[in-house]
C-alpha cells in the first residue's frame, strides 16, 4: 500500500475536529492499510487521519504488543481512571517531545472497518497512545498538554 505524506504542524487540518465516518467500505479498508504502512514507515505507534490530511474520525494504534493493530473509527472514551505522566512525541512534530499527563486506563467504544461497534480497554502506554490519537480526531494537539518539553538528554533518562 502507498505510504502517505505526514501533514506537519501548523496545517489547519490538525487543529479541527474531524467528521464522523458514515461509510464502511473498501475505500475505508484501503485507507486503514495506507495509514498502517505510513505509521510503520515513519516509526510511529499511532496515526490519525488528519495527520495525512483527511478530516475523518479514523486512527490506528500499534505499540508492538499482543494487541496488534487497533483500528479506531468514531472512537469515544467512555471511562478514564488513574493518571500517568510520561514522554510523548508526534509524527506531525518531528523531533519535539514533551512530558504529558493522561489517564492510566481508558475504556473506549469504537467501530471496526466493517461498521461493527466494539468496546476496548487499555492501560499504561497503550492507553496513552489511544488518548493521543483520539485527541487528534478532536483537533487537540499534544503540545497543548505538555507540562515540560524534553531534550535528547531528558528522553534518554526516561527510557532507563
FIMAR-188651 format. One line per field, with one value per residue: residue number from 0; residue in one letter; x, y, z of N, C-alpha, C in turn. Coordinates in Angstrom, 3 decimals, padded with zeros to 6 digits. Each point is the difference from the previous one (the first is absolute). Layout:
N
k: (NUM	...)
r: (a	...)
n.x: (X	...)
n.y: (Y	...)
n.z: (Z	...)
ca.x: (X	...)
ca.y: (Y	...)
ca.z: (Z	...)
c.x: (X	...)
c.y: (Y	...)
c.z: (Z	...)
END
This chain:
160
k: (0	1	2	3	4	5	6	7	8	9	10	11	12	13	14	15	16	17	18	19	20	21	22	23	24	25	26	27	28	29	30	31	32	33	34	35	36	37	38	39	40	41	42	43	44	45	46	47	48	49	50	51	52	53	54	55	56	57	58	59	60	61	62	63	64	65	66	67	68	69	70	71	72	73	74	75	76	77	78	79	80	81	82	83	84	85	86	87	88	89	90	91	92	93	94	95	96	97	98	99	100	101	102	103	104	105	106	107	108	109	110	111	112	113	114	115	116	117	118	119	120	121	122	123	124	125	126	127	128	129	130	131	132	133	134	135	136	137	138	139	140	141	142	143	144	145	146	147	148	149	150	151	152	153	154	155	156	157	158	159)
r: (x	x	x	x	x	x	x	x	x	x	x	x	x	x	x	x	x	x	x	x	x	x	x	x	x	x	x	x	x	x	x	x	x	x	x	x	x	x	x	x	x	x	x	x	x	x	x	x	x	x	x	x	x	x	x	x	x	x	x	x	x	x	x	x	x	x	x	x	x	x	x	x	x	x	x	x	x	x	x	x	x	x	x	x	x	x	x	x	x	x	x	x	x	x	x	x	x	x	x	x	x	x	x	x	x	x	x	x	x	x	x	x	x	x	x	x	x	x	x	x	x	x	x	x	x	x	x	x	x	x	x	x	x	x	x	x	x	x	x	x	x	x	x	x	x	x	x	x	x	x	x	x	x	x	x	x	x	x	x	x)
n.x: (000.837	-000.499	001.202	-000.834	-000.084	000.850	-001.147	000.734	000.172	-000.677	-000.089	-000.958	000.140	001.162	-000.589	-000.584	-001.165	000.126	-000.382	-001.208	000.428	-000.570	001.073	-000.349	001.023	000.250	-000.540	-000.842	-000.200	-000.036	-000.800	-000.642	000.056	-000.364	-000.919	-000.250	000.071	-000.769	-000.763	000.042	-000.193	-000.845	000.049	-001.307	-000.731	-000.284	-001.159	-000.330	-001.200	-000.238	000.784	-000.950	-000.548	-000.474	-001.016	000.339	-000.957	001.247	000.384	001.292	000.136	001.325	-000.010	-000.238	-001.258	-000.529	-000.317	001.202	-000.478	-000.219	-001.144	000.054	-001.294	-000.164	001.222	-000.506	000.645	-000.303	001.257	000.434	001.177	000.374	001.269	000.526	001.271	000.208	001.090	-000.301	-000.152	000.192	-000.498	-000.972	000.785	000.695	000.562	-001.309	000.398	-000.990	000.031	-000.840	-000.996	-000.311	-001.216	000.122	-001.329	-000.365	-001.286	000.072	-001.012	000.125	000.246	-000.230	000.840	-000.704	000.243	000.670	-000.866	001.048	000.241	000.959	000.871	000.655	001.240	000.631	001.075	-000.715	-000.391	001.273	000.400	-000.956	000.268	001.277	-000.318	-000.761	000.974	000.806	-000.895	000.332	001.138	000.273	001.001	000.930	000.402	-001.328	000.545	001.033	000.512	000.833	000.661	000.301	001.282	000.965	000.659	-001.067	-000.088	001.312	-000.157	-001.000	000.918	000.824)
n.y: (-001.189	001.065	000.489	000.543	001.230	000.150	000.463	001.082	000.223	001.082	-001.089	000.696	-001.009	000.324	001.170	-000.841	000.035	-001.305	-000.382	-000.405	-001.238	000.054	-000.147	-001.251	000.280	-000.429	001.177	-000.252	-001.230	000.554	000.953	-000.925	-000.717	001.059	000.224	-001.302	-000.095	001.089	-000.524	-001.200	000.523	000.680	-001.299	000.008	000.334	001.076	000.085	001.277	-000.175	000.942	-000.933	-000.514	001.032	-001.003	000.847	-001.238	-000.493	-000.076	-001.002	-000.230	-001.068	-000.065	-000.421	-000.893	-000.242	-000.769	001.279	000.027	000.142	001.123	-000.264	001.317	-000.287	001.310	-000.007	-000.537	000.824	-001.195	-000.345	000.752	-000.555	000.482	000.191	000.255	000.205	000.376	-000.376	000.992	-000.536	000.520	-000.828	000.791	-000.382	-000.264	-000.859	000.166	000.081	-000.491	000.394	-001.046	000.518	-001.280	-000.444	-000.787	000.165	-000.564	000.285	-000.579	000.722	-000.936	000.253	-001.189	-000.452	-000.953	000.956	-001.020	000.250	000.490	-000.598	000.858	-000.680	001.020	-000.382	000.837	-000.449	-001.131	000.193	000.283	-001.012	-000.736	000.532	-000.174	-001.187	-000.302	000.547	-000.654	-000.944	000.570	-000.066	-000.905	000.851	-000.945	000.927	-000.116	-001.208	000.473	-000.708	-000.714	000.828	-001.036	000.004	-000.260	000.796	000.817	-000.159	000.078	000.971	000.266	-000.371	000.436)
n.z: (000.000	-000.579	000.209	000.866	-000.432	001.013	000.468	-000.190	001.309	-000.336	-000.700	-000.601	-000.857	000.551	-000.170	-000.845	000.666	000.007	-001.226	000.393	000.108	-001.203	-000.771	000.172	-000.812	-001.228	-000.306	000.999	-000.442	-001.209	000.467	000.708	-001.117	-000.707	000.934	-000.007	-001.317	000.014	000.966	-000.567	-001.193	000.796	000.317	-000.279	001.057	-000.706	-000.649	-000.080	-000.554	000.927	000.534	-000.770	000.643	000.725	-000.082	000.315	000.799	-000.455	000.790	000.045	000.788	000.060	001.272	-000.966	000.406	000.942	000.136	-000.583	-001.228	000.655	-000.623	-000.017	-000.110	-000.040	000.537	001.123	000.817	000.529	000.291	001.020	000.312	001.170	000.315	-001.176	000.242	-001.262	-000.686	-000.821	-001.189	-001.200	-000.916	000.439	001.013	-001.114	000.863	000.162	001.267	000.708	001.245	-000.066	000.730	000.124	-000.269	001.063	000.062	-001.145	-000.080	-001.188	-000.489	-000.914	-001.262	-000.563	-000.885	000.619	000.907	000.546	000.984	000.632	001.144	000.265	000.729	000.532	000.324	000.823	-000.650	-000.069	001.246	000.257	-000.757	000.549	001.178	-000.313	-000.548	001.054	000.722	-000.841	000.243	001.152	-000.698	000.957	000.086	000.021	-000.860	-000.107	000.153	-000.691	000.997	-000.775	-000.804	-000.780	000.382	-000.858	000.829	000.051	-001.328	-000.086	000.886	-000.863	-000.872	000.954)
ca.x: (-000.837	000.811	000.293	-000.495	000.834	-000.457	-000.295	000.746	-000.484	-001.283	-001.107	-001.318	-000.707	000.423	-000.632	-001.447	-000.686	-000.264	-001.365	-000.282	000.006	-001.352	000.061	000.976	000.133	001.375	000.806	000.412	000.996	001.241	000.548	000.591	001.242	000.962	000.377	000.901	001.302	000.572	000.430	001.180	001.083	000.463	000.390	-000.968	-000.819	-001.381	-000.177	-001.383	-000.268	000.402	001.451	000.253	-000.836	-001.388	-000.709	-001.002	000.314	000.653	001.369	000.515	001.024	000.678	001.174	000.819	-000.259	-000.921	-001.252	000.094	-000.439	-001.340	-000.615	-000.952	-000.866	-000.979	000.169	-000.470	000.489	-001.123	000.445	001.427	000.394	001.417	000.810	001.385	000.712	001.141	000.381	-000.742	000.401	-001.064	000.560	-000.223	000.955	001.229	001.067	-000.532	-000.491	-000.389	-000.600	-001.451	-000.787	-001.225	-000.589	000.756	-000.921	-001.142	-000.953	-000.338	-000.932	000.455	-000.500	001.042	-000.091	-001.259	-001.099	-000.477	000.426	000.713	000.523	001.323	000.593	001.458	000.695	001.404	000.439	-001.048	-001.024	000.592	000.005	-001.397	-000.460	000.708	-000.620	-001.369	000.154	000.172	-001.299	-000.747	000.761	000.817	001.388	000.682	000.723	-000.874	-000.032	001.365	000.323	001.417	000.617	001.156	001.058	000.522	000.509	-001.172	-000.618	000.843	-000.177	-001.328	-000.020	000.756)
ca.y: (001.189	001.217	000.764	001.373	001.042	000.486	001.434	000.617	001.214	000.498	-000.232	000.202	-001.269	-000.586	000.672	000.052	-001.262	-000.800	-000.477	-001.420	-000.901	-000.532	-001.047	-001.047	-000.682	-000.333	001.219	000.125	-001.057	000.396	001.110	-000.577	-000.678	001.074	000.625	-000.925	000.045	001.329	000.016	-000.859	000.640	001.171	-000.461	000.483	-000.992	000.371	000.974	000.432	000.427	001.375	000.067	-000.197	000.971	-000.445	000.453	-000.994	-000.618	-001.285	-000.050	-001.326	-000.057	-001.295	000.204	-001.201	-000.929	-001.088	000.540	000.219	001.308	000.380	000.987	000.839	000.733	000.712	-000.439	000.827	-000.487	-000.195	000.012	000.238	-000.172	000.151	000.986	-000.340	001.101	-000.532	000.710	-000.206	000.681	-000.036	-000.001	001.321	000.904	-000.793	000.439	000.717	-000.923	000.667	-000.775	000.187	-000.844	-000.557	-001.074	-001.250	-001.024	000.505	-000.904	000.718	-000.595	000.333	-000.876	-000.607	000.406	-000.498	000.750	-000.632	000.674	-000.805	000.731	-000.497	000.580	000.086	000.636	000.330	000.624	-000.148	001.011	001.296	000.110	000.124	001.353	000.932	-000.057	000.519	001.460	000.472	-000.006	001.152	001.207	000.342	-000.431	-000.323	001.180	000.771	-000.710	-000.195	000.646	000.370	-000.523	-000.849	-000.060	-001.362	-000.480	-000.331	-001.211	-001.151	-000.307	-000.585	-001.339	-000.897)
ca.z: (000.000	-000.049	001.213	-000.180	000.579	001.305	000.067	001.101	000.621	000.460	-000.935	000.621	000.201	001.275	001.138	-000.203	000.289	-001.200	-000.257	000.269	-001.147	-000.212	-001.017	000.310	-001.285	-000.412	000.042	001.400	000.238	-000.676	000.770	001.213	-000.402	-000.309	001.268	000.700	-000.674	000.245	001.404	000.124	-000.754	000.760	001.331	000.974	000.718	-000.285	-001.075	-000.177	-001.381	-000.307	-000.206	-001.432	-000.700	-000.114	001.192	000.405	001.289	-000.257	000.522	000.300	001.037	000.095	000.847	-000.151	001.107	-000.342	-000.536	-001.439	-000.480	000.441	-000.877	000.722	-000.919	000.829	001.392	001.109	001.296	000.904	001.385	000.238	001.403	000.330	-000.710	-000.318	-000.644	-000.723	-001.217	-001.242	-001.216	-001.004	-001.357	-000.602	000.662	000.083	000.898	001.156	001.020	001.230	001.077	-000.045	000.918	-000.582	000.799	-000.073	-000.508	-000.761	-000.634	-001.227	-000.966	-001.341	-001.063	-000.816	-001.412	-000.563	000.588	001.238	001.227	000.991	001.145	000.374	001.199	-000.110	001.124	-000.204	-001.249	-001.009	000.314	-000.381	-001.466	-000.444	000.336	-000.889	-001.328	000.095	000.040	-001.387	-000.681	000.534	-000.310	001.169	-000.196	001.260	000.472	000.901	001.280	000.487	001.273	-000.085	-001.213	000.291	-001.008	-000.193	001.279	000.813	-000.564	000.364	001.410	000.208	-000.604	000.850)
c.x: (000.880	000.188	-000.418	000.957	-000.615	-000.187	000.696	-000.739	000.688	-001.172	-001.343	-000.708	000.339	-000.740	-001.512	-000.618	-000.371	-001.476	-000.102	000.102	-001.409	-000.012	001.135	000.129	001.460	000.933	000.534	001.077	001.340	000.678	000.681	001.323	001.089	000.491	000.968	001.401	000.711	000.548	001.299	001.209	000.605	000.322	-000.913	-000.697	-001.486	-000.029	-001.485	-000.165	000.382	001.506	000.400	-000.997	-001.461	-000.736	-001.166	000.471	000.508	001.416	000.398	001.081	000.590	001.292	000.896	-000.126	-001.015	-001.324	000.031	-000.459	-001.445	-000.499	-001.086	-000.791	-001.147	000.140	-000.525	000.553	-001.187	000.404	001.505	000.266	001.495	000.690	001.385	000.614	001.227	000.258	-000.895	000.669	-001.147	000.629	-000.179	000.885	001.338	001.029	-000.478	-000.608	-000.358	-000.627	-001.498	-000.654	-001.290	-000.555	000.830	-000.845	-001.101	-000.856	-000.558	-001.030	000.433	-000.676	001.185	-000.260	-001.283	-001.225	-000.595	000.571	000.757	000.465	001.362	000.488	001.509	000.562	001.411	000.268	-001.055	-001.115	000.491	-000.083	-001.422	-000.520	000.642	-000.692	-001.432	000.035	000.147	-001.348	-000.895	000.720	000.873	001.401	000.687	000.733	-000.855	-000.049	001.389	000.220	001.446	000.553	001.281	001.031	000.531	000.491	-001.145	-000.619	000.780	-000.220	-001.393	-000.077	000.643	-000.868)
c.y: (001.249	000.637	001.437	000.995	000.469	001.515	000.560	001.219	001.168	-000.216	000.070	-001.308	-000.640	000.595	000.156	-001.337	-000.704	-000.392	-001.482	-000.782	-000.583	-001.142	-000.959	-000.876	-000.318	001.196	000.221	-001.038	000.355	001.141	-000.518	-000.702	001.031	000.659	-000.886	000.068	001.324	000.090	-000.791	000.647	001.169	-000.325	000.537	-001.145	000.317	001.011	000.297	000.541	001.461	000.145	-000.350	000.833	-000.374	000.307	-000.931	-000.686	-001.432	000.093	-001.456	000.127	-001.400	000.222	-001.240	-000.923	-001.047	000.496	000.193	001.401	000.242	001.100	000.723	000.809	000.572	-000.378	001.020	-000.608	-000.033	000.160	000.243	-000.223	000.231	001.069	-000.579	001.220	-000.589	000.768	-000.359	000.781	-000.130	000.085	001.349	001.091	-000.727	000.618	000.743	-001.004	000.780	-000.971	000.338	-000.933	-000.415	-001.044	-001.265	-001.144	000.697	-001.167	000.778	-000.794	000.465	-000.932	-000.671	000.379	-000.480	000.689	-000.630	000.741	-000.984	000.904	-000.593	000.736	-000.010	000.678	000.366	000.656	-000.106	001.031	001.384	000.202	000.192	001.408	001.051	000.034	000.521	001.525	000.569	000.126	001.136	001.314	000.472	-000.570	-000.230	001.201	000.851	-000.632	-000.193	000.781	000.494	-000.595	-000.743	000.107	-001.435	-000.615	-000.434	-001.314	-001.240	-000.385	-000.602	-001.418	-001.039	-000.832)
c.z: (000.000	001.379	-000.287	000.654	001.321	-000.067	001.243	000.550	-000.687	-000.966	000.733	000.337	001.349	001.193	-000.163	000.378	-001.305	-000.100	000.354	-001.317	-000.114	-001.012	000.323	-001.240	-000.309	000.072	001.428	000.325	-000.626	000.764	001.267	-000.311	-000.309	001.292	000.770	-000.616	000.247	001.420	000.158	-000.679	000.776	001.450	001.097	000.717	-000.177	-001.123	-000.117	-001.418	-000.278	-000.254	-001.431	-000.814	-000.146	001.303	000.347	001.267	-000.191	000.562	000.170	001.068	-000.042	000.777	000.009	001.218	-000.463	-000.568	-001.510	-000.367	000.428	-000.935	000.776	-001.019	000.825	001.478	001.008	001.282	000.958	001.454	000.043	001.476	000.141	-000.822	-000.241	-000.674	-000.674	-001.278	-001.184	-001.107	-000.978	-001.381	-000.697	000.623	000.110	000.947	001.238	000.972	001.250	000.981	000.032	001.016	-000.691	000.955	-000.179	-000.572	-000.784	-000.483	-001.183	-000.812	-001.382	-000.998	-000.663	-001.467	-000.681	000.608	001.249	001.206	000.873	001.122	000.318	001.226	-000.166	001.239	-000.442	-001.346	-001.094	000.230	-000.406	-001.514	-000.541	000.283	-000.905	-001.363	000.024	000.100	-001.407	-000.701	000.465	-000.297	001.145	-000.188	001.345	000.575	000.938	001.388	000.605	001.293	000.003	-001.295	000.360	-001.112	-000.039	001.304	000.931	-000.470	000.389	001.456	000.275	-000.555	000.899	000.836)
END
